[in-house]
Amino acid sequence: MPKLDRTYSTSGNLFKQKEEITHYLGLSKEEIGKVFAYLNSVSFNYTLGNPPKMDKSVFSMRKN
């Protein structure tokens, strides 16, 4: 089983910004939300603006 590369990402602290955040500096919350929605659609392979519905029947406690 391959091991995770723990050197790729590091935990940050309050006083030191990570370099990944530089792309999002100056963006509004709405713009960051749009980026997040796009990245989710690419990651989970669905069309942008049409996420799959959650199957809530799995969590149903009703007896049939």
Sequence and secondary structure as in RCSB ss.txt:
>XXXX:A:sequence
MPKLDRTYSTSGNLFKQKEEITHYLGLSKEEIGKVFAYLNSVSFNYTLGNPPKMDKSVFSMRKN
>XXXX:A:secstr
     TTS     SSS  GGGGGTTT  HHHHHHHHHHHHHHHTT  TT      GGGG     
